[in-house]
Amino acid sequence: MTDQQDRARTFHALHVPGDPLILFNIWDAGSALAVAKAGAKALATGSASVAGARGYSDAESLPMQQALTNAERIVEAVDLPLTVDFEGGYAVEPVLVAVHANAIIETGAIGINFEDQVIGGKGLHPVELQAERIAAIHTVAESAGVDFFINARTDMWLGAGRSTVAEDQRFDEAVTRAKAYADAGASGFFAPGLTDESEIAALCEACPLPVNAMMFDAMPDHKRLGELGVARISHGPGPWRDAMSALTEAAKPLYSG
């Protein structure tokens, strides 16, 4: 198996604006093997998918130890860079977030998604607090000697921000957060729910970090997202939902009539 730091460096290098890294999100070692077999260059879990596959809802309902064990098993099964959807880090305080991030690093994963919405609460964390949380993760990763990819997610267009930030203020607030998160040590900026082509292109232009978009029905296709400057494309819970739907449809004839 390749060294964790080598995998981390490889993962960073895969983020190229105009030639985006495609992440078809997985939920366990079996799905990781299937996606790797299809030709994936890297792997990413989705929190809703990992939780749903274990009978839990999203938003940190899945016990953290189960998320850690799942990540460790994926790393053992597939020799590709793995980034973990770690939601809000299972804590608010920067010190505790760093402890939990260190546990993710110890699984062999090379990055996380880390979001700024208040899990179990309302709205978004103040930008200053979220920057402190990111800085704490960055510090613990440096101590571990891993070029850990912190994909700083903003929920400006999906979830908390959409309900608490006025529509005409979302873009400017997102750029402000992107710059603050970059200064704190983030490696990428994730804006799920942003679907407007002009705004995607403007965000890619204004953001000091490689931009991650997430596929929805209303999204431009992969090629177009690359043309807009996107460096990373995620598929979120879609693959898991499609797989579960296919399983249900395959089973239905056995129980009909």
C-alpha positions as CSV (number, residue, x, y, z in Angstrom):
1,M,0.0,0.0,0.0
2,T,1.2,3.5,-0.8
3,D,2.2,5.8,2.0
4,Q,-0.5,8.0,3.5
5,Q,1.5,11.2,2.7
6,D,2.0,10.1,-0.9
7,R,-1.7,9.5,-1.3
8,A,-2.4,12.9,0.2
9,R,-0.1,14.6,-2.3
10,T,-1.6,12.7,-5.1
11,F,-5.1,13.8,-4.0
12,H,-4.1,17.5,-3.9
13,A,-2.6,17.2,-7.4
14,L,-5.9,15.9,-8.7
15,H,-7.7,19.2,-8.1
16,V,-7.2,21.0,-11.4
17,P,-9.6,23.8,-12.4
18,G,-10.9,23.0,-15.8
19,D,-10.1,19.2,-15.4
20,P,-12.1,18.4,-12.3
21,L,-11.6,15.3,-10.1
22,I,-14.7,13.2,-10.2
23,L,-15.8,11.6,-7.0
24,F,-18.6,9.1,-7.2
25,N,-19.3,9.0,-3.5
26,I,-19.2,5.6,-1.7
27,W,-20.4,4.4,1.7
28,D,-18.3,1.3,2.6
29,A,-15.5,-1.0,1.5
30,G,-17.7,-2.9,-0.9
31,S,-18.9,0.2,-2.7
32,A,-15.3,1.5,-2.6
33,L,-14.0,-1.6,-4.4
34,A,-16.8,-1.3,-7.0
35,V,-16.1,2.4,-7.8
36,A,-12.3,1.7,-7.8
37,K,-12.9,-1.1,-10.4
38,A,-14.7,1.5,-12.6
39,G,-11.5,3.5,-12.8
40,A,-11.8,6.1,-10.0
41,K,-8.6,8.0,-9.1
42,A,-9.7,8.8,-5.5
43,L,-12.6,7.9,-3.2
44,A,-14.9,10.0,-1.1
45,T,-17.6,9.0,1.4
46,G,-20.9,10.8,1.8
47,S,-22.2,11.3,5.3
48,A,-25.8,10.6,4.4
49,S,-24.8,7.5,2.5
50,V,-22.6,6.1,5.3
51,A,-25.3,6.8,7.9
52,G,-28.2,5.5,5.7
53,A,-26.3,2.2,5.0
54,R,-26.3,1.6,8.7
55,G,-29.8,2.6,9.4
56,Y,-29.1,6.1,10.7
57,S,-30.2,9.5,9.5
58,D,-27.7,12.2,8.5
59,A,-26.4,15.1,10.6
60,E,-24.0,13.2,12.9
61,S,-26.6,10.7,14.0
62,L,-24.2,7.9,13.1
63,P,-21.9,7.3,16.1
64,M,-18.4,8.7,15.3
65,Q,-16.7,5.5,16.1
66,Q,-18.7,3.7,13.4
67,A,-17.6,6.4,10.9
68,L,-14.0,5.9,11.9
69,T,-14.2,2.1,11.7
70,N,-15.8,2.4,8.3
71,A,-13.1,4.7,7.0
72,E,-10.3,2.5,8.3
73,R,-11.8,-0.5,6.5
74,I,-12.1,1.4,3.2
75,V,-8.4,2.4,3.5
76,E,-7.5,-1.2,4.1
77,A,-9.5,-2.5,1.2
78,V,-8.5,0.0,-1.6
79,D,-5.2,1.6,-2.3
80,L,-6.6,5.0,-3.4
81,P,-6.8,8.3,-1.6
82,L,-9.8,8.5,0.6
83,T,-11.5,11.6,1.9
84,V,-14.2,11.3,4.5
85,D,-17.3,13.4,4.9
86,F,-16.9,14.4,8.5
87,E,-19.8,16.9,8.6
88,G,-19.2,19.3,11.5
89,G,-16.5,17.3,13.2
90,Y,-18.8,15.9,15.9
91,A,-18.0,19.0,18.0
92,V,-18.1,22.8,18.1
93,E,-15.0,23.7,20.1
94,P,-11.9,23.9,18.0
95,V,-9.8,21.8,20.4
96,L,-12.3,18.9,20.3
97,V,-12.7,19.2,16.6
98,A,-8.9,18.8,16.3
99,V,-9.0,15.6,18.4
100,H,-11.6,14.1,16.2
101,A,-9.8,15.1,13.1
102,N,-6.7,13.4,14.4
103,A,-8.7,10.2,14.8
104,I,-9.7,10.5,11.1
105,I,-6.0,10.9,10.1
106,E,-5.2,7.8,12.1
107,T,-7.5,5.7,9.9
108,G,-5.3,6.5,6.9
109,A,-7.7,8.9,5.3
110,I,-6.1,11.9,3.6
111,G,-8.8,14.5,3.8
112,I,-12.3,15.5,5.1
113,N,-15.3,17.5,4.1
114,F,-15.9,20.0,7.0
115,E,-19.0,22.1,7.0
116,D,-19.9,25.4,8.5
117,Q,-23.6,24.8,9.4
118,V,-24.5,24.3,13.0
119,I,-25.3,20.6,13.3
120,G,-28.4,20.1,15.4
121,G,-28.9,23.9,15.6
122,K,-29.7,26.8,13.4
123,G,-27.8,28.8,10.8
124,L,-24.0,28.8,10.2
125,H,-21.1,29.1,12.6
126,P,-19.7,32.7,12.6
127,V,-16.9,32.9,10.1
128,E,-14.3,33.6,12.8
129,L,-15.3,30.5,14.7
130,Q,-15.3,28.3,11.6
131,A,-11.9,29.6,10.7
132,E,-10.6,28.7,14.1
133,R,-12.0,25.2,13.8
134,I,-10.3,24.8,10.4
135,A,-7.0,26.1,11.8
136,A,-7.2,23.6,14.6
137,I,-7.6,20.7,12.1
138,H,-4.7,22.1,10.0
139,T,-2.4,22.3,13.0
140,V,-3.1,18.7,14.1
141,A,-2.6,17.5,10.5
142,E,0.8,19.3,10.3
143,S,1.8,17.6,13.6
144,A,0.9,14.2,12.1
145,G,3.0,15.0,9.0
146,V,0.1,14.6,6.6
147,D,-0.8,17.1,3.9
148,F,-4.4,16.7,4.9
149,F,-7.0,18.0,2.5
150,I,-9.5,20.1,4.3
151,N,-12.4,20.6,2.0
152,A,-14.2,23.6,3.7
153,R,-17.9,23.3,2.9
154,T,-20.3,26.2,3.1
155,D,-24.0,25.6,3.4
156,M,-24.8,29.0,1.9
157,W,-27.0,27.4,-0.8
158,L,-28.0,24.1,0.8
159,G,-29.6,23.9,4.3
160,A,-28.7,26.3,7.0
161,G,-27.4,29.2,5.0
162,R,-30.2,29.1,2.5
163,S,-32.7,29.8,5.3
164,T,-30.7,32.3,7.3
165,V,-28.7,34.4,4.7
166,A,-30.6,36.6,2.3
167,E,-30.4,35.5,-1.3
168,D,-28.7,38.7,-2.5
169,Q,-26.0,38.3,0.2
170,R,-25.1,34.6,-0.2
171,F,-22.5,35.0,-2.9
172,D,-20.5,37.8,-1.2
173,E,-20.8,35.9,2.1
174,A,-19.5,32.8,0.5
175,V,-16.5,34.5,-1.0
176,T,-15.8,36.1,2.4
177,R,-15.9,32.7,4.0
178,A,-13.7,31.1,1.3
179,K,-11.0,33.6,1.8
180,A,-11.1,33.2,5.6
181,Y,-11.1,29.5,5.4
182,A,-8.1,29.6,3.0
183,D,-6.2,31.8,5.4
184,A,-7.0,29.3,8.2
185,G,-5.5,26.4,6.2
186,A,-8.3,24.9,4.2
187,S,-7.3,23.1,0.9
188,G,-10.6,23.4,-1.0
189,F,-14.0,25.1,-1.0
190,F,-17.2,23.2,-1.3
191,A,-20.4,24.9,-2.3
192,P,-23.2,22.3,-2.6
193,G,-26.5,23.6,-3.9
194,L,-25.0,26.3,-6.1
195,T,-26.3,25.5,-9.5
196,D,-26.3,28.8,-11.5
197,E,-23.6,28.7,-14.1
198,S,-22.7,32.4,-13.9
199,E,-22.3,32.2,-10.1
200,I,-20.3,29.0,-10.3
201,A,-17.9,30.7,-12.7
202,A,-17.7,33.8,-10.5
203,L,-17.0,31.7,-7.4
204,C,-14.2,29.8,-9.2
205,E,-12.7,33.2,-10.2
206,A,-13.0,34.8,-6.8
207,C,-12.1,31.8,-4.6
208,P,-8.5,31.4,-3.6
209,L,-9.1,27.6,-3.3
210,P,-10.1,24.9,-5.8
211,V,-13.9,24.8,-5.9
212,N,-15.9,21.6,-5.4
213,A,-19.4,21.4,-6.9
214,M,-22.0,18.7,-6.2
215,M,-24.3,17.1,-8.8
216,F,-28.0,17.8,-8.7
217,D,-30.6,17.4,-11.3
218,A,-30.3,21.1,-12.1
219,M,-26.5,21.1,-12.4
220,P,-24.5,21.5,-15.6
221,D,-22.8,18.3,-16.7
222,H,-19.2,17.4,-15.8
223,K,-17.8,18.9,-19.0
224,R,-19.5,22.2,-18.5
225,L,-18.5,22.4,-14.8
226,G,-14.9,22.0,-15.9
227,E,-15.3,24.9,-18.4
228,L,-16.7,27.0,-15.6
229,G,-13.5,26.4,-13.6
230,V,-14.6,23.7,-11.1
231,A,-11.7,21.6,-9.8
232,R,-13.7,18.8,-8.1
233,I,-17.2,17.3,-8.6
234,S,-18.9,15.2,-6.0
235,H,-22.1,13.1,-6.3
236,G,-23.1,13.2,-2.7
237,P,-25.8,10.7,-1.6
238,G,-27.0,10.1,-5.2
239,P,-25.1,6.9,-5.8
240,W,-26.3,5.3,-2.6
241,R,-29.9,6.4,-3.2
242,D,-29.8,5.0,-6.7
243,A,-28.3,1.7,-5.5
244,M,-31.0,1.3,-2.8
245,S,-33.7,2.1,-5.3
246,A,-32.4,-0.5,-7.7
247,L,-32.3,-3.1,-4.8
248,T,-35.9,-2.3,-4.0
249,E,-37.0,-2.6,-7.6
250,A,-35.1,-5.9,-8.0
251,A,-36.8,-7.3,-4.9
252,K,-40.4,-6.2,-5.7
253,P,-41.2,-9.0,-8.2
254,L,-40.3,-11.6,-5.6
255,Y,-43.0,-10.3,-3.2
256,S,-45.7,-9.2,-5.6
257,G,-48.9,-11.1,-5.9
